[in-house]
């Protein structure tokens, strides 16, 4: 059976359907017994759905805002 660390390492491939049948079965077996990893996969699925729901075009001024926030963060360190 996979360890939690191994599951985390292959979680993106699992969600993208890129694992072999054997790897998928081992992952699903681990998820049957590990509540924390089920929660982790659920959070990843939610993050993927959120990213897919974002508008395709960048929001106007987003880069300027990101630069300002980065500068403020550097200044507070």
N, C-alpha and C positions, 0 to 999 in steps of 0.2 A: 504494500500500500504506500502511496505517496506521503511524504511529510508535508506539513503546512508550508515550509519554505519551498519545496519543489512545486507545490500547487501554485503558489504566488508567481514563481518563475514562468510557469506555462499558462497562466490565467488568460493572457491576451490571446494566445493561440487557441485556447479552448473556446473563448467567446467568438473568435473569428472563424471557428470551424476548421482550423488548420492542423488539428492533431490526428494521428493515426487512430484506427479503431481501438487498438490496445491502450494507447495513451488516454483516449476519451473514457474508456471503461475504468481505468485506474483513477482518473480524475473524478468521475461520478461516484465511484466507490468511496473515495475520500470524503466527498461532499455529503454522502449519506450519513457519515459518522461524525463530521466536524461542523458544529454550528458556527464557529467563528469564520471558517472558510466559506460557508454558505452565505453568511452576512457580507463577507468581502466580495464575493462574486456578484451578489445582489447590488452592492454599491457600485461595482464596475459597470454593470449593466445600466444602472441609472445614469452614471456619468456618460456612457456612450450615447444613451438616448438624449441626454441634455445637449451634448455636443452636436448631434445630428439635427436637433431642433433649432440650433443657432442659425441666424441669417448667413447666407453665403458671402455676402459683401462685407468688408470691414466697416465698422461704425466710424463715421467721420470724427476725427480728433482722438481716436483711441490711442494712436501711437504717441501723440503729445502727452496724453494723460499717463500712459505707461512710463514715459521718460521722466515726467515730473514725479511720479510716485517712487520710481527707482532712485532719483536724486534725493528725495526726502528721506528715503530709507538709509541711503549711504550717509546722509548728514546726521542721522540720529544714532549711528553706531559709534 
